[in-house]
Amino acid sequence: MDIRFAIGKNETKALDTNGLRENFLVSDLFQADKLNLTYSHYDRMIIGGVLPVKKSITLSNPAELRAEYFLERRELGIINIGGKGEILVDGKKHALKKLECLYVGKGAKKITFSSADKKAPAKYYLLSAPAHHAHPTKKFTKEDASPVELGDASTSNKRTVYKYIHRDGIQSCQLVMGLTVLEKGSVWNSVPPHTHTRRMEVYLYFDLDAAQRLFHFMGEPQETRHLVMANDEAVISAPWSMHFGSGTSNYSFIWGMAGENLDYTDMDPAPIPTLK
């Protein structure tokens, strides 16, 4: 498991491009028949990717957790961004199609991932946060998430938002998770920009053509930085940092948060004219 220590806004100002990428970019999440995990010290979020092709993959218990099993003191959110698959949670089957979500609560001991078709394998994106209470395992489809259409073609941000794990959806201790799908011709996400010092956030960008790129903006509103990102890459957003982006074509992204509250709307706006 890769470990990423938290760094402050003043230290981040001194980082060059490679320094920013080493601290905040998470690449190579999805490798055939492997489990990849990155541990962020921002609210102790774990970011993971599972791509079962020829075999099933069981969620391991990294030594760094010093736990009897992975979810002994944690909760887990899973969204499938690939083909049809199945997840076994302590022997109970949960079928997951593309853009469907499964929440697994604290105390589940064995989680196994598989694909229905190795030619079109499932691609599971994982987020895990510390938990103090055992909430039940629950699945949400896209329709369960009550999709909301937002934005406008005139501002290049027409999109559909799916909220899965949040105060009015799947119940959790501190994990909040959902996804946004941009329409063709729309490229901007999370505008107007904002911060929320009460929570960290992670974005996973996906369904971006391999020949295209995404410019993810971070940093303080008056000290902006950026990362150039490719398909299936994630970015860790510190509580003090903005997080918005624009692609060279349309794409989708999963947003996930952990921290002080479960309020999806908790944010401190950074109006566009104030950015530097």
C-alpha positions as CSV (number, residue, x, y, z in Angstrom):
1,M,0.0,0.0,0.0
2,D,1.4,3.4,-1.1
3,I,1.5,5.9,1.8
4,R,0.9,9.6,1.2
5,F,1.6,11.9,4.1
6,A,-0.4,15.2,4.4
7,I,1.4,18.4,3.6
8,G,0.3,22.0,4.1
9,K,-0.5,24.8,1.8
10,N,2.8,26.6,2.4
11,E,4.9,23.5,1.7
12,T,2.8,22.9,-1.5
13,K,3.7,26.4,-2.9
14,A,7.3,25.2,-3.2
15,L,6.6,22.1,-5.2
16,D,7.4,21.8,-8.9
17,T,5.3,19.7,-11.3
18,N,6.9,16.4,-10.2
19,G,6.4,17.3,-6.6
20,L,2.8,18.0,-7.1
21,R,2.3,14.7,-8.9
22,E,4.2,12.7,-6.3
23,N,2.0,14.0,-3.5
24,F,-1.4,14.4,-5.0
25,L,-1.8,12.2,-8.2
26,V,-2.8,8.5,-7.9
27,S,-2.0,6.6,-11.1
28,D,-2.0,2.9,-12.3
29,L,-5.1,2.1,-10.1
30,F,-6.4,-0.5,-12.5
31,Q,-4.1,-3.3,-13.4
32,A,-5.3,-6.7,-14.5
33,D,-5.8,-9.1,-11.6
34,K,-4.3,-6.8,-9.0
35,L,-5.5,-4.8,-6.0
36,N,-3.9,-1.3,-5.7
37,L,-4.3,0.8,-2.6
38,T,-3.0,4.3,-1.7
39,Y,-3.3,5.6,1.9
40,S,-3.7,9.3,2.3
41,H,-3.1,10.9,5.7
42,Y,-5.7,13.5,4.8
43,D,-8.6,12.1,7.0
44,R,-6.9,8.7,6.5
45,M,-8.7,8.0,3.3
46,I,-7.7,4.9,1.3
47,I,-8.1,5.0,-2.5
48,G,-8.2,1.7,-4.4
49,G,-8.6,0.0,-7.7
50,V,-9.5,-3.6,-8.6
51,L,-9.6,-5.0,-12.1
52,P,-10.4,-8.8,-11.9
53,V,-9.9,-10.3,-15.4
54,K,-8.8,-14.0,-15.1
55,K,-9.5,-14.5,-11.4
56,S,-11.4,-13.2,-8.4
57,I,-9.5,-10.8,-6.1
58,T,-10.0,-10.6,-2.3
59,L,-9.5,-7.4,-0.5
60,S,-6.3,-7.8,1.5
61,N,-5.4,-6.5,4.9
62,P,-2.3,-4.3,4.6
63,A,0.1,-4.5,7.5
64,E,0.1,-0.7,7.8
65,L,-3.5,-0.8,9.2
66,R,-2.5,-2.9,12.2
67,A,-6.0,-4.5,12.0
68,E,-7.3,-8.0,12.2
69,Y,-9.1,-7.4,8.9
70,F,-9.5,-4.5,6.5
71,L,-12.9,-3.3,7.7
72,E,-12.3,-3.9,11.4
73,R,-12.4,-0.1,12.0
74,R,-13.3,1.1,8.5
75,E,-16.1,1.5,6.0
76,L,-15.9,1.1,2.2
77,G,-17.6,2.6,-0.8
78,I,-17.3,0.8,-4.2
79,I,-18.4,2.1,-7.7
80,N,-18.0,0.0,-10.8
81,I,-16.9,1.9,-13.8
82,G,-16.4,-1.2,-16.1
83,G,-18.3,-4.2,-17.2
84,K,-20.7,-6.3,-15.2
85,G,-19.3,-7.9,-12.0
86,E,-20.1,-9.4,-8.7
87,I,-18.9,-8.7,-5.2
88,L,-19.1,-11.2,-2.4
89,V,-19.4,-9.7,1.1
90,D,-19.0,-12.4,3.8
91,G,-20.6,-14.9,1.3
92,K,-23.5,-12.7,0.1
93,K,-23.5,-11.9,-3.6
94,H,-24.0,-8.3,-4.9
95,A,-24.2,-7.9,-8.7
96,L,-22.8,-4.5,-9.9
97,K,-23.2,-3.0,-13.3
98,K,-21.4,0.1,-14.6
99,L,-22.0,3.2,-12.4
100,E,-23.6,1.2,-9.6
101,C,-22.5,1.6,-6.0
102,L,-22.0,-0.7,-3.1
103,Y,-21.4,0.4,0.5
104,V,-19.9,-2.1,2.9
105,G,-20.0,-1.3,6.5
106,K,-17.6,-1.7,9.4
107,G,-17.2,-5.3,10.5
108,A,-17.4,-7.1,7.1
109,K,-14.6,-9.6,7.1
110,K,-14.2,-10.9,3.5
111,I,-14.8,-8.9,0.3
112,T,-14.1,-10.6,-3.0
113,F,-14.3,-9.0,-6.5
114,S,-15.0,-10.7,-9.8
115,S,-16.1,-10.0,-13.4
116,A,-18.9,-11.6,-15.4
117,D,-16.9,-11.5,-18.6
118,K,-13.1,-11.3,-18.8
119,K,-13.4,-9.6,-22.2
120,A,-15.3,-6.8,-20.6
121,P,-14.1,-6.9,-17.0
122,A,-15.6,-5.0,-14.1
123,K,-13.5,-2.1,-12.9
124,Y,-14.0,-1.3,-9.2
125,Y,-13.0,2.0,-7.6
126,L,-12.7,1.9,-3.9
127,L,-12.7,4.6,-1.1
128,S,-12.4,3.7,2.5
129,A,-12.5,5.9,5.6
130,P,-12.3,5.1,9.4
131,A,-15.7,4.2,10.9
132,H,-17.0,4.2,14.5
133,H,-20.4,2.5,13.8
134,A,-21.5,-0.5,11.7
135,H,-23.9,0.6,9.0
136,P,-25.5,-2.2,6.8
137,T,-24.2,-3.1,3.4
138,K,-26.3,-1.5,0.7
139,K,-26.4,-1.2,-3.0
140,F,-27.6,1.8,-5.1
141,T,-28.3,1.8,-8.9
142,K,-28.1,5.0,-10.9
143,E,-31.9,5.3,-10.6
144,D,-31.7,4.9,-6.8
145,A,-29.3,7.9,-6.7
146,S,-32.0,10.2,-8.0
147,P,-29.9,11.8,-10.8
148,V,-30.0,15.6,-11.1
149,E,-29.2,17.5,-14.3
150,L,-27.2,20.7,-13.7
151,G,-25.3,23.3,-15.6
152,D,-25.7,24.6,-19.1
153,A,-24.2,24.1,-22.6
154,S,-23.5,27.8,-22.8
155,T,-21.0,27.5,-19.9
156,S,-19.7,24.1,-21.0
157,N,-20.8,22.3,-17.8
158,K,-24.0,20.5,-18.6
159,R,-23.9,17.4,-16.4
160,T,-25.8,14.8,-14.5
161,V,-25.0,14.2,-10.8
162,Y,-25.6,10.9,-9.0
163,K,-25.3,11.0,-5.2
164,Y,-24.9,7.5,-3.6
165,I,-23.4,7.7,-0.1
166,H,-24.5,10.8,1.7
167,R,-26.9,12.1,4.3
168,D,-30.1,11.4,2.3
169,G,-28.8,8.3,0.5
170,I,-26.8,5.3,1.7
171,Q,-26.0,5.9,5.3
172,S,-22.3,5.9,6.5
173,C,-20.2,7.2,9.3
174,Q,-18.2,9.8,7.4
175,L,-17.8,8.6,3.8
176,V,-19.6,10.6,1.1
177,M,-19.5,9.4,-2.5
178,G,-21.1,9.9,-5.9
179,L,-20.3,10.7,-9.5
180,T,-20.9,13.2,-12.2
181,V,-21.2,12.6,-16.0
182,L,-20.6,15.5,-18.4
183,E,-22.5,15.8,-21.6
184,K,-20.7,15.9,-25.0
185,G,-19.5,19.4,-25.5
186,S,-19.2,20.1,-21.8
187,V,-15.8,20.0,-20.1
188,W,-15.9,22.1,-16.9
189,N,-16.5,20.5,-13.5
190,S,-17.2,21.8,-10.0
191,V,-17.6,25.4,-11.1
192,P,-17.9,27.8,-9.2
193,P,-14.8,26.5,-7.4
194,H,-14.8,26.0,-3.6
195,T,-13.0,24.6,-0.6
196,H,-14.3,22.8,2.5
197,T,-11.7,22.7,5.3
198,R,-13.9,20.3,7.2
199,R,-13.4,17.5,4.6
200,M,-10.8,16.2,2.2
201,E,-11.8,15.0,-1.2
202,V,-10.7,12.6,-3.9
203,Y,-11.6,12.8,-7.6
204,L,-11.3,9.9,-10.0
205,Y,-11.5,10.9,-13.7
206,F,-12.8,8.2,-16.1
207,D,-14.4,7.7,-19.5
208,L,-11.9,10.1,-20.9
209,D,-10.5,9.2,-24.3
210,A,-6.9,8.0,-24.2
211,A,-5.8,10.8,-26.5
212,Q,-7.4,13.5,-24.3
213,R,-6.3,15.1,-21.0
214,L,-7.8,16.7,-18.0
215,F,-6.5,19.9,-16.4
216,H,-7.3,19.6,-12.6
217,F,-6.9,22.8,-10.7
218,M,-5.9,22.8,-7.1
219,G,-4.3,25.1,-4.5
220,E,-5.6,28.1,-2.7
221,P,-8.0,30.4,-4.6
222,Q,-5.3,33.0,-4.9
223,E,-2.5,30.6,-5.4
224,T,-3.8,28.2,-8.1
225,R,-1.8,25.2,-9.3
226,H,-2.7,22.4,-11.8
227,L,-2.1,18.8,-12.7
228,V,-2.5,17.3,-16.2
229,M,-4.3,14.0,-15.8
230,A,-5.2,11.1,-18.0
231,N,-8.1,8.6,-17.9
232,D,-8.5,6.5,-14.8
233,E,-6.3,8.7,-12.7
234,A,-7.3,10.1,-9.2
235,V,-6.2,13.2,-7.4
236,I,-6.1,13.8,-3.7
237,S,-7.6,17.2,-2.7
238,A,-6.4,18.6,0.7
239,P,-9.0,20.3,2.9
240,W,-7.4,23.7,2.2
241,S,-7.4,23.2,-1.6
242,M,-9.8,24.0,-4.4
243,H,-10.8,21.1,-6.7
244,F,-12.2,21.8,-10.2
245,G,-11.1,21.0,-13.7
246,S,-11.6,21.1,-17.4
247,G,-10.9,18.5,-20.1
248,T,-10.0,18.5,-23.7
249,S,-13.3,16.5,-24.2
250,N,-16.1,15.4,-22.0
251,Y,-15.6,12.8,-19.3
252,S,-17.0,11.5,-16.0
253,F,-15.6,11.7,-12.5
254,I,-16.2,10.1,-9.1
255,W,-16.1,12.4,-6.1
256,G,-15.6,11.1,-2.6
257,M,-15.1,12.8,0.8
258,A,-14.3,12.1,4.4
259,G,-14.1,14.4,7.4
260,E,-16.2,16.4,9.7
261,N,-19.7,15.9,8.3
262,L,-21.9,14.3,5.6
263,D,-23.3,17.5,4.2
264,Y,-22.9,17.4,0.4
265,T,-23.5,21.2,0.2
266,D,-20.9,22.1,2.8
267,M,-18.5,24.3,0.9
268,D,-16.9,27.7,1.0
269,P,-17.2,29.3,-2.5
270,A,-14.3,30.8,-4.3
271,P,-16.0,33.1,-6.9
272,I,-14.4,32.9,-10.4
273,P,-13.4,36.7,-10.5
274,T,-11.3,36.2,-7.3
275,L,-9.1,33.4,-8.7
276,K,-5.4,34.1,-9.3
